[in-house]
Amino acid sequence: MFGLNPQGQHTFDVAIVCVAVSTVAVILRFVCKFLQKNGLHLDDLWIVFALLSGFAAEACLTWGSITGGGGKEMKEILASGSKNTFQQIANYLEVCTNEQSPRFLWGETDLLHRVYNYLVASFTVKMSLLCLYRRIFDAPGYRKAALIIIIVLVLWFVGAMIGNFIICIPFDSFWLRLKPGRCLDFNAYALAIGVIEVLLDVTILALPIRVVMDLRVPTHKKIGLTGIFLLGGL
């Protein structure tokens, strides 16, 4: 399909599944809130932003796969000796729109745009969880801890986004590989982002466990509640 090789087809299939699962999950969330007449809250707004950012990231992934070699690795594109080798590389790295369409304001390249949308989606999911925690738990100490993590998260997000936009100078030399420019180590940058994101995820997921353990309910209910909160670890 779309001229994709097995690896590209696998990537495409995974993207479709991810989009479908996340969409169904968000829809069910709002259906439950409607049936329970629970109303909308700030955490619901954040999760909608996260879903839209996820759509954008998967769209860029698909665009890059289809127009940038059909799923080939960079070394495979270079070794192919094709007449449009450099164009495929540019498409692999470039924007999610063609040259005649308006460029996205944020994240000019496919890889960088995917990083941008990943950061936005990850940030908004975390914000949704933290806002949810502050809404359902009224312990002052817990709400303060959640607020501190929100502040750290915002500062981290701003710093990561700045890094995203200065990864190459000039910016378009990231995908125009023959254009003179200076680039940071993208692999090291992506790895650093991943490590810090995992640490933030673990901190946020562990945050409500103390509150659950202090509840005056049977042990099996505490275990069940803890499992619900840790479900996000998947």
N, C-alpha and C positions, 0 to 999 in steps of 0.2 A: 504493500500500500504506500502511495506517495513516493515510490522509488527508494524505500528504506531497506537497509540490510537487516539481518536478524537482530543486531544490537540496537539499531535505530527503531525497529518495530517494537522491541521489548521496552525501550524508553517511552515510546509513544503509548503503549498499552498501560504502562505504570502511571503515566500522566493522566490518562482517562479515568483509571480506577481511583486515583487520588482525588481528582476533581469530583467524581460521582459520590464517593464516600463522604467527603467534607460537605458537599452540598446537601446531601440527605441528612447528615447530622445537624446542620444548622436549621434546616427546615423543620425537623422533628423538635428541635429546641423551641422554636417559635410556636409550633402547634401545641406543645405541652403548656407553654405559658398562656396561650389563648384559652385552652380548655380549663385551666386552673384559674383563669382571670387574674393572673399574677402581674400583669402590666409590664411595660418595657423599662429597662434600667440602663445605666451607663455601660455595664458589662456586655449587654446585648449589642449596643452600638459598636463596641470594639470588635466583637466577633464577626460582625458583618464586614467591617473594614478588613479583617484578616482573610475572610473568604474571597473578597475581591482581589486582594493582593496575591492570594494563592492562584486565582485564575490567571492573573497577569504573568506570574512566574512560569506556570505550566505552558501558557501560550508562547512565551519566549523560548522555552525549552523545545517545543514542537517546531517552531519556526527555524531555530538553529539546526535541528536535526534534519529537517526536510531540505533546506537550501544549502546546508553546509556539509555536504558529503553523504547524506542519507544515513548517518549513524557511524561513519568512519571515525577512527581516532585521528588526531592531528598528524601523527607520523604516517598513517595510511594515506591521507590526502596528499602529503608531500611526496610519498613514494609512488603515487599513481602516475605521475608524469602527465596529468591531464592539462589541456590547454587553459582550462579555467581554474587551475589549482589555487591561484592567489585569490580569485573571486570566491571560491568555495570557503577558503580560510576567512576571508572578510565576512562572508555571510554567516559562518560559524560563530564569529565573534561580534558581528555587527548588530544593528538595531532590529527591532521587531516590526519596523515599517520599511518600505522601500524608499528610494531616494526621492520619489515624487510625492510621498505622503509626509504630513507633518511629523517631525520627530517627537518622541516622548520628551517631556520636560526633564524627567529624572531617568538616569541610567541609560546611556547611549548605546551600549553594546549588549548582545545577547547574554554573554557570560556575566557581565557587570550588571545588566538589567535583572538577571536571575538572582544575583547576589543581593541587589537592591530590594527586589520584591520578596526574597527570602527574609531579609532583615525586617522589612515592614510587616510581613505576615507573622514572623516570630515575635516581633515586638508587640503587635496588636493582640495576639493570642495571650501573651503574658499579661498585658494590661487588662484584658478581659478577666483573666483568672484572679488577679490581684483586686480588681474592683469588686468581683463577686465575693471574695474573701471578706473584704471590708464591709460588704452589705449584709452578709449572713452571720458574721461573728461580731458581737458587740463588746468583747473584752478590750479595754483601752490599750493594754500592752500589745495585744495582737494587732489591733488596727494601726498602732504606731509602727510596729515592725513591718507591716505590709506597706505603709507609706514610705518608709526608708528604702525598701526594695524598689518601689516605684521610682523614687528619685535616682537611685543607682542605675536602674534600667533606662531611664530617659537619658542620663548622661552617657551611658554606654552606647545607646542607639545613635545619639548625635555624633559621638566620636567615630563609630563604625561607618556612618554615612559620609563623614568627611574623608575618611580613608578610602572609601569607595570612589570618590570623585577625584582623588589625587593619585590613584594607582598608576596612572601614566600621564606624563606631561610632554607634548600636548595630549589631550584626552583621546583623540581619535587614533593616535599611534598604537593603541591597544589592538585595534582590529586592522588597521592599515600597516601591515608588518614591514613594508618597505619605507615607510615614512620615518625620518629621523625623530628620535624622542628618547625619553628615559622612563623606564618602568620599574616599579618595585616588584619584589618576588610575589607573584599572585598566589602561588601555592602556599607560601608561608602565611600570607595575609588571610587566605581562606581557612587554613588550619587554625590560626589564632582565633578567628571568629568562631569556629566550631567549638573549640575548647571552652571559651568563655560562655558561649551559649549553653553548653551542657552544664556548666557550673551554676548558671542562673536558673536553668530548668530544675536541677536537683534542689536548689534552695527553695524555689517556689512550691514545688511538689511536696517538700517536707514541712513547709510552713504550717499547715493546718493539723498536722499529726498530734502535736502537743495539746492543742485545744480539744481534739477528739478524745485523747487519753484522759483528759480531766473531766469529761462528761460523766454524769452519774447515771449511767446506763449499763446493762449487762455487757460482759466482755465480748460476746459474739456480735453484738451490735457495734461495739467499738471497732472490731476487726472489719465488719462490713463497711462501715463509714470510711475507715482508713483505706480500704480497697477501692472505694469509689473515687476518693481524692487522688490516689496513686494511679488510677486508670489512665490519667494523662501521660504517664511515663511511656505508654505504648507509642 
